[in-house]
Amino acid sequence: MTSSMTQNSSSASRPSHRGNNRPVTLLAIIDYISDDNPDAAQVLKDEIEHKTSLLPERPQMYRAGRVDGTREMVVRPNYIVVYAESPEMVTILRVLHAAQQWQ
């Protein structure tokens, strides 16, 4: 199941859509971290959610992705949000650890 959220910003507002892979991958990362440090896991989750909520305002702010048609937001040196943008929407494709392959 996908979820979507609309961001209200300047006149260039566009919705943000979270693809199917995003919740599972983010939850897997948070679950893994929380085994050793629940507080750090919550801080990382909050940081990722906050930063992705700002993407619709300036989606081209982050680097071009390794896969054509994507962009990558480095949340922390080891955590990357992969997303695609169109004039109408920003779609979160995946949240991954930097050591993971993205294709």
Secondary structure as UniProt FT lines:
FT   STRAND          3..5
FT   TURN            11..12
FT   STRAND          16..18
FT   HELIX           21..34
FT   TURN            35..36
FT   HELIX           38..54
FT   HELIX           55..57
FT   HELIX           59..61
FT   STRAND          63..64
FT   TURN            68..69
FT   STRAND          71..76
FT   TURN            77..78
FT   STRAND          79..85
FT   STRAND          90..97
FT   TURN            98..99
//
